[in-house]
Amino acid sequence: MIGKTISHYKILEKLGEGGMGADVSNVVYTLSKDYLKPILYCAIFALPGGYFLAAALYQIIANRPELSLWVPAGVFVLVLISALFTISLQTVKAAMTTPASTLREE
């Protein structure tokens, strides 16, 4: 039980729902879809707020730089890429383990 996280058990639960024929790509797609929804919601609300806070902060600075809309868009893309990479890596790692060895550990 040491070192196990909630997401590990969620991955194992999703693997169990697929039955014996669940392939790794199907599990990665299902979990990516489930985990990306909250990340998208947070990004949709946080990035415009960060943009307006940065614009307000730049009003105080005497020598202010240009603030373009490409910066929040780039941050949004980087957040999605890093989230997909992390989710895919952890899901593939959990999907490649055999259920028998996981049950023995628990």
Protein Blocks (a to p, Z undefined) as FASTA:
>chain_A
ZZpafklmmmmmmmmmnommlcfklmmmmmmmmmmmmmmmmmmmmmmmmmmmmmmmmmmp
mbacdddfklmmmmmmmmmmmmmmmmmmmmmmmmmpcfklmmmmZZ
